[in-house]
Amino acid sequence: MSSIQNNIWDLIEALTANKVEFVVCGGVACFLHGVDRATFDLDISISISSDNINKVIDTAKLLGLKPRIPEPIENLLDPVKRELWVKDKGALVYTLIVPESIIQLDIFLTYPKSFEELLRNAVIMRIKGTDVAVSSREDLIYAKSKVQPPRKKDQDDIAELKRIIDNE
């Protein structure tokens, strides 16, 4: 069994310890910005350099994470395969599951903003003694507004993020 078990924070810590370049997005980012919501997946946008993808692969193997689909994690290194997953399968993320847990890691294959822009706009937050890049509220609102078809949880997150911004 993976050493992270049911703890998303330990997953963030492992990615950071292995020097993976990533930005936390999705529900975890909303939670970190003060939205009261639960989530069991960690959504991240990553630098798609080969070096960084290899760090993701190494971290996943170290933690015992398994691909949800029958595509080896090493296929993340192939830009043609990544594009085919998006175009032919409609995939938005490559999902790694934590065995014997409800936790999963979703790596964005496509996102409304580039990794570089997300990183530039990110808020650096201290989590368990580690500095972590977290998508800005504005980028979260933008990305969630692009989800098609619109989902209630995304609309709720947008409303709550806007309320938090307005109350500052």
trRosetta pair geometry for C-beta under 8 A, 3 or more apart (Angstrom, degrees):
i j d omega theta_ij theta_ji phi_ij phi_ji
1 5 6.9 37 153 -89 117 79
1 64 7.1 166 175 87 22 162
1 99 6.3 -135 -126 91 63 105
1 100 5.5 -50 -121 48 109 140
2 5 6.5 -173 87 -54 85 40
2 63 4.9 35 -147 171 115 74
2 64 4.0 -148 -80 58 84 114
2 65 6.8 54 -95 -59 144 59
2 98 5.2 -94 38 -155 152 92
2 99 6.2 139 -13 43 101 85
2 100 7.9 -177 21 50 88 96
2 101 7.2 -64 48 -5 121 136
3 10 7.3 -129 116 159 82 141
3 63 6.6 -103 39 -131 83 70
3 64 7.9 124 0 13 65 114
4 7 5.5 -131 -178 59 75 85
4 10 4.3 179 -131 98 86 121
4 11 5.2 66 -153 -63 154 77
4 14 6.7 -78 -73 -16 123 139
4 63 5.6 9 -7 -153 118 118
4 98 6.1 -97 80 -127 110 138
4 101 7.8 -39 98 -42 87 174
4 103 7.1 -107 121 88 114 155
5 10 7.8 48 40 48 73 150
5 98 7.3 116 -162 159 11 136
5 100 7.9 -46 -133 99 67 99
5 101 6.0 160 -177 -88 42 130
5 103 7.9 93 127 15 36 136
6 98 7.7 167 -89 101 40 148
6 101 5.3 -171 -84 -142 67 111
6 102 7.0 33 -126 39 98 82
6 103 5.8 163 -139 -27 47 120
7 10 4.1 62 100 7 117 109
7 11 7.0 173 104 -12 65 82
7 103 7.5 -36 39 -70 22 161
8 11 5.4 -54 -157 33 41 117
8 12 6.5 43 148 -19 70 100
8 28 6.2 -154 159 -105 148 132
8 39 7.9 51 -69 94 160 91
8 40 7.9 -158 -60 -152 119 35
8 42 5.1 154 -150 -64 105 112
8 103 6.1 -167 -72 -136 75 124
9 12 5.6 -48 -151 34 37 113
9 13 6.3 40 149 -21 65 105
9 127 6.2 -148 -143 165 96 114
9 128 5.5 113 170 -25 119 135
10 13 5.3 -50 -146 37 36 117
10 14 6.3 39 153 -22 66 102
11 14 5.8 -51 -148 33 31 111
11 15 6.6 31 153 -17 63 104
11 42 5.6 -164 101 -1 139 159
11 63 7.2 67 -116 -140 77 163
11 98 7.7 -99 -80 -68 126 131
11 103 7.0 -170 -37 162 143 136
11 105 6.3 -163 -176 -78 140 112
12 15 5.9 -55 -150 36 31 110
12 16 6.3 27 154 -16 65 110
12 24 6.9 -3 -115 -80 120 127
12 42 6.8 -159 -62 -140 85 147
12 127 5.9 -13 113 103 145 145
12 128 7.8 133 83 31 112 120
12 130 7.2 167 127 83 97 136
12 132 5.8 -3 178 -110 123 147
13 16 5.8 -59 -148 40 29 110
13 17 6.1 32 154 -23 66 108
13 127 7.5 -131 -68 110 81 101
13 128 5.7 -47 -78 83 121 137
13 130 5.7 159 -116 -1 73 155
14 17 5.6 -51 -141 36 30 113
14 18 6.4 17 160 -7 63 109
14 59 5.5 131 139 -159 102 108
14 62 7.0 -173 -170 93 125 123
14 63 5.8 73 157 -66 168 126
15 18 6.2 -68 -151 46 26 101
15 20 4.3 -67 -173 46 83 131
15 22 5.8 -31 161 26 137 142
15 44 7.4 -155 -150 -92 168 168
15 56 7.6 11 -130 -111 97 69
15 59 5.7 64 -99 -167 57 165
16 19 7.5 35 179 -77 35 29
16 20 7.1 -78 -73 44 26 83
16 130 4.8 106 109 176 163 139
16 131 7.7 157 -148 68 137 53
16 132 6.2 -83 -76 -91 134 87
17 130 7.8 -73 -54 -114 73 143
18 55 5.2 156 141 -174 105 97
18 58 6.2 -179 -160 93 140 110
18 59 4.5 -153 35 -77 162 106
18 62 7.5 176 -73 22 140 151
19 55 6.0 -97 81 -144 75 150
20 46 6.7 -51 173 -129 102 115
20 52 6.3 96 -149 -163 63 83
20 55 4.6 -177 -88 119 74 119
20 56 5.5 92 -126 -75 128 69
20 59 6.0 -46 -44 -19 133 150
21 46 6.4 109 88 -160 70 71
21 47 4.0 15 89 4 128 122
21 49 7.7 45 40 30 135 111
21 52 4.9 -58 33 -123 101 133
21 55 7.9 89 5 61 68 144
21 115 7.8 80 128 166 106 131
21 119 7.5 -9 176 -98 102 142
22 44 4.3 -4 -173 -176 125 127
22 45 6.7 150 -157 75 69 44
22 46 4.8 -31 -99 -97 85 76
22 47 7.6 -111 -70 2 47 73
22 56 8.0 106 -63 -89 122 107
22 133 6.9 175 98 59 49 109
23 44 6.6 147 69 -157 43 72
23 45 4.9 -10 54 56 99 97
23 46 8.0 -167 19 -76 67 35
23 115 6.8 171 8 -151 117 73
23 118 4.5 -165 55 135 167 119
23 119 5.6 -137 -59 -79 124 65
23 122 5.2 -132 -129 -89 115 135
23 133 4.6 -68 -109 116 72 111
23 134 7.0 133 -169 -123 75 12
23 135 5.5 92 153 -63 113 75
24 28 5.4 -85 -178 98 117 115
24 29 4.8 161 123 -72 89 92
24 32 7.0 64 107 6 141 150
24 42 7.0 -64 -132 -167 93 91
24 43 7.3 96 -167 78 56 64
24 44 6.0 -41 -101 -100 44 81
24 132 6.1 32 -13 155 125 116
24 133 6.8 162 10 94 77 57
24 134 4.7 -26 60 -114 109 69
24 135 6.4 -121 90 -4 56 82
25 28 7.8 68 77 55 28 90
25 29 5.2 -38 -149 -10 19 142
25 43 4.5 -74 78 112 88 107
25 44 6.4 149 16 -111 89 24
25 45 5.6 67 -26 -16 131 96
25 108 6.9 21 38 -35 149 133
25 111 7.3 -123 -93 -133 172 137
25 118 7.3 -45 -76 -152 112 142
25 135 4.6 61 -105 -25 68 142
25 139 8.0 -88 -120 121 97 110
25 140 7.0 169 -155 -102 72 83
25 143 6.7 -40 -164 87 123 170
26 29 5.9 109 55 18 41 101
26 30 7.1 -74 137 -5 36 99
26 39 7.0 144 137 -159 105 162
26 41 7.1 -47 131 97 155 96
26 42 7.7 149 65 -170 129 28
26 43 3.0 88 -4 33 139 138
26 106 7.2 69 -32 66 162 127
26 140 8.0 -162 -50 -131 12 100
27 30 5.4 -52 -146 35 35 114
27 31 6.2 38 155 -21 67 103
27 37 5.9 -113 -155 110 99 123
27 38 7.8 1 171 115 135 26
27 39 3.2 134 113 -68 144 152
27 41 7.1 88 38 63 122 78
27 43 7.0 104 22 6 72 114
27 153 7.7 -22 -90 158 110 127
27 157 7.4 -113 -105 -93 63 140
28 31 5.6 -51 -150 35 33 114
28 32 6.4 33 152 -19 65 106
28 39 5.9 -116 -54 73 65 138
28 41 7.9 -118 -29 98 106 49
28 42 5.5 15 -21 -122 152 68
28 43 6.8 -179 22 31 102 75
29 32 5.6 -54 -147 37 32 112
29 33 6.5 26 154 -14 64 108
29 43 7.5 -70 -4 68 106 101
29 134 5.0 157 -128 -170 89 92
29 135 4.6 12 -154 43 159 99
29 140 5.7 -166 113 -89 125 129
30 33 5.8 -64 -152 41 30 107
30 35 3.9 -33 160 41 94 141
30 37 6.0 4 107 42 124 131
30 140 6.1 153 -77 -173 79 150
30 157 4.8 -67 -120 -145 151 115
30 160 7.3 72 -172 84 112 123
30 161 6.6 -89 -131 -66 90 109
31 34 7.9 137 -179 6 28 8
31 35 5.8 -80 -81 67 35 82
31 36 7.9 70 -122 -114 72 18
31 37 5.9 -118 -77 61 88 81
31 39 6.7 -131 -30 15 130 113
32 125 5.8 -172 178 35 129 176
32 127 7.7 -55 -118 -79 127 121
32 134 5.2 -104 95 -143 149 155
33 123 7.8 110 -91 42 95 149
33 134 7.4 179 -52 141 89 132
33 137 5.3 138 -153 -84 153 96
33 140 7.2 -138 3 14 155 159
33 161 6.4 27 112 -118 142 91
33 164 6.4 127 147 107 98 166
34 160 7.9 -157 103 154 81 105
34 164 5.1 137 77 -119 129 141
35 157 5.8 24 -151 -134 163 74
35 160 4.5 99 -121 114 97 138
35 161 6.3 -33 -65 -63 120 73
35 164 7.3 -92 -65 -32 72 139
36 160 7.4 -138 28 -149 70 150
37 153 7.4 111 -150 -159 141 101
37 156 7.5 129 -86 113 131 121
37 157 6.9 -39 -20 -89 161 91
37 160 7.8 171 -31 45 115 166
40 102 4.7 -48 -169 129 145 103
40 103 5.7 -126 179 -96 79 47
40 104 6.9 56 126 17 84 80
41 95 7.8 -49 -140 -132 130 105
41 103 7.1 146 -95 -162 43 51
41 104 4.6 -21 -113 68 94 87
41 105 7.1 167 -163 -90 78 16
41 106 5.2 40 167 -12 125 111
42 103 7.4 22 -10 -172 96 96
42 104 7.5 -158 27 97 69 45
42 105 5.2 -20 64 -114 101 67
42 106 6.9 179 84 27 46 72
43 93 7.0 -89 -129 -104 89 143
43 106 4.6 -22 -104 73 68 112
43 108 6.7 57 -176 -49 91 96
44 105 7.0 -15 12 -169 112 92
44 106 7.2 153 21 83 63 59
44 107 5.9 -24 70 -110 90 61
44 108 6.9 -136 95 1 40 89
45 107 8.0 115 -110 -163 25 59
45 108 4.7 -21 -97 40 72 131
45 111 5.3 -32 -103 -21 124 166
45 115 5.0 -171 146 -105 109 82
45 118 5.3 65 71 58 148 166
45 135 7.7 84 14 -73 119 113
46 52 6.0 173 168 142 106 124
46 53 7.2 117 125 -85 137 65
46 56 6.2 -2 -135 -66 166 139
46 107 6.0 -18 -1 -153 122 105
46 108 7.5 169 10 49 72 80
46 115 6.4 -36 101 -116 20 141
47 52 4.3 109 81 3 100 173
47 115 5.4 170 -86 135 49 153
47 119 7.9 17 -64 -47 95 146
48 52 7.1 -109 -108 70 4 121
48 53 6.5 28 -155 -53 49 113
48 79 7.5 81 163 -96 132 97
48 82 7.9 -130 -141 56 131 180
48 115 6.9 170 -13 -3 83 148
49 52 4.5 86 60 9 89 103
49 53 6.9 -161 88 -6 43 85
50 53 5.8 -56 -144 39 32 109
50 54 6.2 35 156 -22 66 106
50 77 6.0 51 -130 -144 84 98
51 54 5.9 -56 -153 34 27 113
51 55 6.8 29 148 -20 61 103
52 55 5.5 -50 -153 31 38 114
52 56 6.7 41 148 -20 66 99
53 56 5.4 -47 -152 32 39 115
53 57 6.4 42 148 -20 67 102
53 76 5.2 -169 -161 118 120 109
53 77 5.3 157 114 -89 143 68
54 57 5.4 -49 -147 36 35 115
54 58 6.3 38 153 -20 66 104
54 77 7.3 45 -64 -90 74 117
55 58 5.6 -50 -145 37 32 112
55 59 6.3 33 154 -20 64 106
56 59 5.8 -57 -149 37 29 111
56 60 6.3 30 153 -20 65 107
56 73 7.8 -146 118 176 94 117
56 76 6.9 -72 87 106 132 159
56 107 6.8 64 -165 -103 148 148
57 60 5.8 -55 -147 35 29 111
57 61 6.4 24 156 -15 64 107
57 73 5.3 149 -121 127 86 118
57 74 6.3 59 -125 -88 142 59
57 76 6.9 -169 -67 49 101 125
57 77 7.7 -15 -44 -46 140 104
58 61 5.9 -58 -148 39 29 108
58 62 6.2 32 153 -23 64 109
59 62 5.6 -55 -147 35 30 115
59 63 6.3 13 159 -5 65 112
59 65 8.0 19 117 14 72 129
60 63 6.2 -69 -148 47 26 100
60 65 4.1 -84 -156 58 81 118
60 73 5.6 -165 87 -139 154 164
60 96 5.4 -106 -132 -139 121 159
60 105 7.5 -136 -103 60 98 148
61 64 7.5 37 -173 -72 30 30
61 65 7.6 -73 -54 43 24 79
61 73 7.7 -155 -53 59 87 151
63 98 7.4 -58 146 -114 112 91
64 98 7.6 72 92 -145 89 63
64 99 6.1 -67 138 18 113 115
65 73 8.0 87 98 -79 100 146
65 96 3.9 36 162 164 123 122
65 97 6.7 153 -160 68 75 31
65 98 6.1 -44 -106 -86 78 57
65 105 6.2 -18 -142 23 150 125
66 96 6.5 144 66 -159 26 73
66 97 5.5 -31 65 59 84 85
66 99 6.1 65 1 -56 122 94
67 70 7.4 139 104 -96 121 14
67 71 5.9 -127 166 67 156 65
67 72 6.8 -162 -5 -129 149 19
67 73 5.6 -165 -56 -62 112 78
67 94 7.2 -45 -133 176 99 93
67 95 7.2 105 -158 85 56 59
67 96 6.0 -46 -91 -102 44 67
67 97 7.8 44 149 12 7 82
68 95 4.0 6 3 88 132 110
68 96 7.1 -136 -22 -91 81 17
68 97 5.5 98 -76 -27 84 108
68 104 7.2 24 -58 -144 122 136
69 94 7.7 -92 28 -144 117 71
69 95 7.3 100 -10 49 88 90
71 75 4.9 -78 170 44 101 151
71 81 7.3 156 -163 173 132 128
71 85 7.5 -58 -23 -88 175 125
71 94 7.7 -92 83 -139 126 109
72 75 5.4 117 70 -15 71 97
73 76 5.9 -18 178 -4 59 114
73 94 7.8 121 -126 154 68 131
73 96 7.1 33 -99 -91 120 116
74 77 5.9 -29 177 10 60 115
75 78 5.4 -47 -163 28 60 113
75 81 4.7 -95 179 123 102 161
75 82 7.8 162 141 -56 82 68
76 81 7.9 -101 -83 88 18 119
76 82 6.7 61 -145 -77 49 109
76 94 6.1 -159 -92 71 107 174
76 107 7.2 5 -124 100 137 152
78 81 4.0 59 92 12 116 111
78 82 6.6 170 92 -14 61 82
79 82 5.5 -52 -145 36 37 114
79 83 6.3 37 156 -19 67 105
80 83 5.9 -57 -151 37 29 110
80 84 6.4 31 151 -20 64 106
81 84 5.6 -54 -147 36 33 113
81 85 6.5 39 154 -24 65 101
82 85 5.8 -51 -154 29 31 113
82 86 6.8 25 151 -14 63 106
82 94 7.8 -67 -121 -46 86 127
82 109 5.4 -172 -169 -149 92 105
83 86 5.7 -58 -153 38 35 109
83 87 5.9 16 158 -5 72 113
84 87 6.0 -61 -131 49 29 98
84 88 5.0 -6 -177 13 72 121
84 89 7.3 58 137 -2 67 97
85 88 7.1 -47 -101 53 13 87
85 89 5.1 -37 -159 41 51 124
85 91 4.2 -38 157 43 94 137
85 94 7.1 20 148 -79 166 93
85 109 5.8 -100 92 -147 121 167
86 89 7.3 3 -35 55 7 80
86 90 7.4 26 -171 -129 37 13
86 91 5.7 -88 -85 65 43 77
86 92 7.4 76 -120 -92 84 35
86 109 5.2 -160 -68 125 104 123
86 110 5.0 94 -126 -29 136 128
91 94 7.1 51 161 -72 135 59
91 109 5.7 44 115 31 99 151
92 108 6.7 -39 156 -138 76 72
92 109 6.2 179 172 44 24 93
92 110 5.9 -90 -138 55 61 90
92 111 8.0 95 -173 -76 92 59
93 106 3.9 -5 -179 -172 153 97
93 107 6.0 135 -162 63 82 40
93 108 5.6 -49 -100 -96 80 40
93 109 6.1 -177 -103 -2 20 88
94 106 7.5 145 67 -157 38 52
94 107 4.7 -22 58 61 91 103
94 109 5.8 98 -27 -57 87 105
95 104 5.4 4 -169 170 103 129
95 105 7.1 150 -155 80 53 51
95 106 5.3 -19 -100 -101 79 72
95 107 7.7 -170 -77 20 30 72
96 104 6.5 162 82 -164 47 76
96 105 4.4 -7 59 58 101 102
96 107 7.3 45 -5 -12 102 105
97 101 7.6 172 171 69 80 85
97 103 7.8 134 -159 93 58 53
97 104 4.8 -35 -105 -107 62 97
97 105 8.0 -155 -73 24 22 70
98 101 3.9 -22 100 58 110 131
98 103 4.4 14 23 76 135 97
98 104 6.6 -143 2 -85 79 44
98 105 7.7 92 -42 -15 89 89
108 111 4.5 32 164 -55 148 112
111 114 7.6 145 77 -94 103 17
111 115 7.6 94 49 -62 137 63
111 118 7.3 -6 121 -48 146 139
111 143 6.5 -24 -172 -126 90 121
112 142 6.1 -156 108 132 140 95
112 143 4.8 -175 34 -112 122 67
112 146 4.4 132 -80 29 140 164
113 117 4.6 -110 176 85 107 124
113 118 5.2 131 105 -56 117 86
113 121 7.9 -35 158 28 157 136
113 139 5.8 -70 19 -148 158 108
113 142 6.8 63 -39 101 119 133
113 143 6.6 -83 6 -73 100 100
114 117 4.6 93 57 8 84 100
114 118 6.9 -147 94 -4 44 87
115 118 5.6 -57 -148 39 32 113
115 119 6.1 31 156 -20 68 108
116 119 5.9 -55 -147 37 27 110
116 120 6.3 30 153 -22 63 108
117 120 5.6 -52 -145 35 32 114
117 121 6.3 14 160 -4 66 111
117 139 7.7 162 127 -114 94 129
118 121 6.2 -71 -148 48 25 98
118 122 6.1 49 151 -57 65 98
118 133 7.9 99 133 147 89 121
118 135 5.8 -45 -159 -109 103 88
118 139 5.9 129 -119 -177 74 158
119 122 5.4 -31 -144 -4 31 124
119 133 5.9 -7 -130 -174 71 156
121 135 7.5 24 97 -156 101 57
121 136 4.5 -80 146 -4 100 132
121 138 7.0 -97 177 68 136 108
121 139 5.3 131 101 -42 140 129
122 133 4.0 24 149 -170 158 94
122 134 5.9 136 -165 59 94 34
122 135 6.1 -57 -111 -95 81 27
122 136 6.2 -140 -109 -38 25 78
122 139 7.9 -44 -80 27 56 151
123 133 7.7 135 67 -156 35 51
123 134 5.1 -34 67 67 86 94
123 135 7.9 1 21 94 84 18
123 136 5.7 114 -25 -96 92 66
124 131 5.2 0 -177 -170 110 103
124 132 7.0 148 -155 69 59 34
124 133 6.0 -33 -96 -93 68 56
124 134 7.5 148 -106 16 17 82
125 131 7.4 149 76 -150 30 54
125 132 5.5 -32 66 64 81 89
125 134 5.0 14 6 -3 119 131
126 129 6.9 5 -178 -112 97 14
126 130 7.0 146 -156 68 57 31
126 131 6.0 -32 -95 -90 64 58
126 132 7.6 140 -109 16 15 82
127 130 5.6 -35 70 64 73 86
127 132 4.9 -7 17 6 119 133
135 139 4.8 -120 -176 88 97 119
135 140 5.1 120 117 -60 120 87
135 143 7.4 -36 -177 6 153 142
136 139 4.5 91 56 9 85 101
136 140 6.9 -146 94 -6 44 86
137 140 5.6 -55 -150 36 32 114
137 141 6.3 35 153 -21 66 104
137 161 4.8 169 -163 -169 100 111
137 164 6.8 -136 -128 84 149 120
137 165 5.8 174 121 -66 149 109
138 141 5.7 -50 -149 34 32 112
138 142 6.4 33 152 -19 64 106
138 165 7.9 87 -67 -95 76 146
139 142 5.5 -50 -145 37 34 114
139 143 6.1 32 157 -17 67 106
140 143 5.9 -56 -143 39 28 107
140 144 6.0 21 161 -13 65 112
140 157 7.0 -101 154 148 114 119
140 161 5.9 -165 92 -108 120 162
141 144 6.1 -61 -141 43 24 105
141 145 6.2 26 157 -23 62 111
141 158 5.3 97 -134 -132 78 82
141 161 5.3 -152 -69 97 98 140
141 162 6.7 93 -110 -60 136 85
142 145 5.9 -62 -152 33 25 111
142 146 6.9 20 153 -19 61 109
143 146 5.9 -64 -158 32 33 111
143 147 7.5 51 147 -42 63 89
144 147 5.8 -25 -159 -6 44 116
144 154 4.1 -178 -167 -165 101 100
144 155 7.8 -175 152 -62 114 31
144 157 5.5 -132 -131 83 166 120
144 158 5.2 -160 100 -62 130 98
145 154 7.8 -179 -65 154 31 116
145 158 6.2 94 -67 -105 83 142
147 150 6.1 102 90 -114 90 45
147 151 5.9 -49 125 9 139 96
147 154 5.0 -140 39 -92 146 175
150 154 6.4 -132 -163 72 69 121
150 155 6.0 58 171 -54 114 109
151 154 4.6 86 63 7 88 105
151 155 7.0 -161 91 -6 44 86
152 155 5.6 -58 -147 39 34 111
152 156 6.1 36 154 -20 68 106
153 156 5.6 -51 -145 37 32 114
153 157 6.3 37 153 -22 64 104
154 157 5.5 -50 -147 35 33 113
154 158 6.4 37 152 -22 65 102
155 158 5.7 -49 -148 33 32 114
155 159 6.5 32 153 -18 63 105
156 159 5.8 -55 -149 37 31 110
156 160 6.3 25 156 -15 66 110
157 160 5.9 -61 -146 41 29 107
157 161 6.1 29 157 -19 67 108
158 161 5.9 -56 -144 37 26 109
158 162 6.3 25 157 -17 63 108
159 162 5.9 -58 -150 37 27 110
159 163 6.4 30 151 -22 63 107
160 163 5.5 -51 -147 34 34 115
160 164 6.5 36 153 -21 65 102
161 164 5.7 -51 -150 34 33 113
161 165 6.5 33 151 -18 65 104
162 165 5.6 -52 -148 36 34 112
162 166 6.2 33 154 -19 66 108
163 166 5.7 -56 -146 39 30 111
163 167 6.3 21 157 -15 64 112
164 167 6.0 -64 -146 40 27 106
164 168 7.1 45 152 -44 60 94
165 168 6.0 -42 -163 0 34 116
